[in-house]
Amino acid sequence: MTEIRVESSEDYAKVRKLHLIAFPGPGEADLVDRLRADGDAVISLVATIDDLLVGHVMFSRMSAPFRALGLAPVAVLPDWRRNGIAARLIEDGIKQAQKDNWVGIIVLGEPGYYKRFGFSVAKAEKFESPYAGPYLMALALQGNDLPCQSGRIDYAPAFLVLG
Ligand SMILES: CC(C)(COP(=O)(O)OP(=O)(O)OC[C@H]1O[C@@H](n2cnc3c(N)ncnc32)[C@H](O)[C@@H]1OP(=O)(O)O)[C@@H](O)C(=O)NCCC(=O)NCCS
């Protein structure tokens, strides 16, 4: 039975290990640690099955013309993929962000996957961003549209290291 819950400090080492397994290099594991250290991690959720930490998602503060969070990274241990665990992590994070009055979420990823959560390339295409293009998406949390659809959006400084 998979449980989705807020990350605690006791999870930090396991979350780091998860990202080291899930991604080809240490970039995402370092990113998560740096986002926490910088105080830019806003929502951090883990998925557990009994005592095993199988998934993690982080939403971090962005600089944008509205209160925006960036969704990244999200990872699930290889043996537990394709069971909807990432989807549950993302859905719960979106709900939490909405409750906390965040206005929008930005994600850089595969549109085919993220559109199921309501993310749209069209909503992000007028923003100025180093990641502008067909993989940059936005989700409006308070109503159908973002309060503005242009201007500059930047991920937290920790992302600069990731490249
Ligand atoms: C990307 C990642 C987080 C997805 O995790 P996941 O828990 O497998 O995700 P989900 O189960 O929600 O969905 C993944 C796919 O499985 C499908 N799926 C979900 N439940 C399923 C089920 N019960 N049976 C079959 N397929 C299923 C989904 O439809 C989706 O497929 P699609 O995109 O081809 O439509 C995981 O593959 C991962 O950790 N990858 C490495 C890290 C990474 O690249 N992260 C993303 C960038 S930050």
PDBQT file of the ligand as one rigid body, heavy atoms in Angstrom, charges set to zero:
ROOT
HETATM    1  C1  LIG A 201       9.215   9.761 -14.689  1.00  0.00    +0.000 C 
HETATM    2  C2  LIG A 201       8.913   8.905 -13.461  1.00  0.00    +0.000 C 
HETATM    3  C3  LIG A 201       8.987   9.783 -12.211  1.00  0.00    +0.000 C 
HETATM    4  C4  LIG A 201       7.490   8.344 -13.606  1.00  0.00    +0.000 C 
HETATM    5  O1  LIG A 201       7.171   7.610 -12.424  1.00  0.00    +0.000 OA
HETATM    6  P1  LIG A 201       5.961   6.570 -12.392  1.00  0.00    +0.000 P 
HETATM    7  O2  LIG A 201       5.562   6.357 -10.972  1.00  0.00    +0.000 OA
HETATM    8  O3  LIG A 201       6.313   5.392 -13.214  1.00  0.00    +0.000 OA
HETATM    9  O4  LIG A 201       4.840   7.424 -13.144  1.00  0.00    +0.000 OA
HETATM   10  P2  LIG A 201       3.334   7.026 -13.379  1.00  0.00    +0.000 P 
HETATM   11  O5  LIG A 201       3.116   5.614 -12.997  1.00  0.00    +0.000 OA
HETATM   12  O6  LIG A 201       2.508   8.076 -12.801  1.00  0.00    +0.000 OA
HETATM   13  O7  LIG A 201       3.206   7.178 -14.944  1.00  0.00    +0.000 OA
HETATM   14  C5  LIG A 201       4.247   6.736 -15.809  1.00  0.00    +0.000 C 
HETATM   15  C6  LIG A 201       3.713   5.992 -16.951  1.00  0.00    +0.000 C 
HETATM   16  O8  LIG A 201       3.158   4.785 -16.534  1.00  0.00    +0.000 OA
HETATM   17  C7  LIG A 201       1.787   4.672 -16.992  1.00  0.00    +0.000 C 
HETATM   18  N1  LIG A 201       1.093   3.947 -15.935  1.00  0.00    +0.000 N 
HETATM   19  C8  LIG A 201       0.695   4.416 -14.751  1.00  0.00    +0.000 A 
HETATM   20  N2  LIG A 201       0.099   3.430 -14.031  1.00  0.00    +0.000 NA
HETATM   21  C9  LIG A 201       0.150   2.319 -14.783  1.00  0.00    +0.000 A 
HETATM   22  C10 LIG A 201      -0.293   0.997 -14.621  1.00  0.00    +0.000 A 
HETATM   23  N3  LIG A 201      -0.925   0.585 -13.494  1.00  0.00    +0.000 N 
HETATM   24  N4  LIG A 201      -0.044   0.094 -15.603  1.00  0.00    +0.000 NA
HETATM   25  C11 LIG A 201       0.578   0.493 -16.746  1.00  0.00    +0.000 A 
HETATM   26  N5  LIG A 201       1.002   1.731 -16.958  1.00  0.00    +0.000 NA
HETATM   27  C12 LIG A 201       0.792   2.634 -16.015  1.00  0.00    +0.000 A 
HETATM   28  C13 LIG A 201       1.362   6.069 -17.168  1.00  0.00    +0.000 C 
HETATM   29  O9  LIG A 201       0.285   6.180 -18.068  1.00  0.00    +0.000 OA
HETATM   30  C14 LIG A 201       2.629   6.661 -17.717  1.00  0.00    +0.000 C 
HETATM   31  O10 LIG A 201       2.814   6.261 -19.029  1.00  0.00    +0.000 OA
HETATM   32  P3  LIG A 201       2.740   7.247 -20.263  1.00  0.00    +0.000 P 
HETATM   33  O11 LIG A 201       3.481   8.499 -19.923  1.00  0.00    +0.000 OA
HETATM   34  O12 LIG A 201       3.437   6.456 -21.297  1.00  0.00    +0.000 OA
HETATM   35  O13 LIG A 201       1.316   7.485 -20.476  1.00  0.00    +0.000 OA
HETATM   36  C15 LIG A 201       9.898   7.710 -13.341  1.00  0.00    +0.000 C 
HETATM   37  O14 LIG A 201       9.903   7.017 -14.563  1.00  0.00    +0.000 OA
HETATM   38  C16 LIG A 201      11.328   8.130 -12.994  1.00  0.00    +0.000 C 
HETATM   39  O15 LIG A 201      11.679   8.235 -11.820  1.00  0.00    +0.000 OA
HETATM   40  N6  LIG A 201      12.153   8.368 -14.021  1.00  0.00    +0.000 N 
HETATM   41  C17 LIG A 201      13.550   8.818 -13.803  1.00  0.00    +0.000 C 
HETATM   42  C18 LIG A 201      13.596  10.231 -13.284  1.00  0.00    +0.000 C 
HETATM   43  C19 LIG A 201      12.955  11.210 -14.256  1.00  0.00    +0.000 C 
HETATM   44  O16 LIG A 201      13.208  11.184 -15.456  1.00  0.00    +0.000 OA
HETATM   45  N7  LIG A 201      12.094  12.106 -13.723  1.00  0.00    +0.000 N 
HETATM   46  C20 LIG A 201      11.362  13.075 -14.520  1.00  0.00    +0.000 C 
HETATM   47  C21 LIG A 201      12.105  14.316 -14.779  1.00  0.00    +0.000 C 
HETATM   48  S1  LIG A 201      12.348  15.294 -13.291  1.00  0.00    +0.000 SA
ENDROOT
TORSDOF 0
